[in-house]
């Protein structure tokens, strides 16, 4: 039902986040804004589990933000075919 998937993405981190947070926390914030509560081909993205590697830190011409190549693991909700899910909704 919940799976751990490894993804790799190029992330643009704005300079205001780099001033406020350490690098890993700033990248995690950007990844959460990009992926959480979105449905991808692997399933519904629930949480960023951890960041495995960060490469780069390039500033492209005409842009003040740093660009990093990030490898990370994400928790996805992917029910199996025929799986029965019992739930209770609360308002």
N, C-alpha and C positions, 0 to 999 in steps of 0.2 A: 504494500500500500504506500508506504513512504520509502523513497529510494534516495541514495546519495549519488549524485552525478557530478562528474568533473567537466568543467567548461573552461574555455580560454577566450578572452576578449581584449580588445584594445579600448582603454578607458581614458576619457578626457576629464582631468581633475581641475576645476577652476581654482585660481589662486587664493580666493577668499577662504576656501576650505583648508588649504595648506597652511594658512596663517593661524587658523583656530585649532586644528587637530593634528596629531601625528600622522605620518604618511599612510600607514596601514588603516587607521580609522577613517581617514578621508576617502581612501579608495573603497572601503567597505560601505560607506555612506552612499557613494556614487553607484556602486553595484546594487545596493538595496533599492535605490530610486529607479534603476533600469530594469531589474528583474522581478522583484517581489510583487506578488498578486497578479502575475502575468502567466498566460498559458502558452508554453512553447511546445515543440514537437515531443519533448521528453516528459511533459506533464505540467501541473500547476506549481509554480515556484513558491515555496513557503518561507525559506530562510537561507541566508548565507551561512554555511557551516564554518569554513575557514578559507584563508588565502594561502595557497601553496607557494607561489613565487610571483615576484614583481620584477619586471625588466623594463629598462628604458628610462623614462624621465625626460623625453625630448620635448622641447618647446618649438612648435611649428611657426614659420614666419607669418606674421600678421595675427598671431593668436597668443594671448597671455597665459593660456592654460598649459599644464604639463600633460603629456600623453604617455601612458604606461601600458605595457602588455602584461596582462594579469592572468594567472592560472589559479582557479579557485574551485571549491566544492560547494554544491548547493543542494538543499533538501527539497525534493519534489514530491508532490502527491500524485501518484499514478496507480489507480486501482486496476486490478487484474480483470480480465474478461470473466464475467460470471460471478464476481465477488459481490457479496451482499454486505452492505454497510448499514449498521444500526446506529441511529442518531436521535438526539433530542434537540429541538430548536427552542431557544429561549429568547424572548423579546424584551 
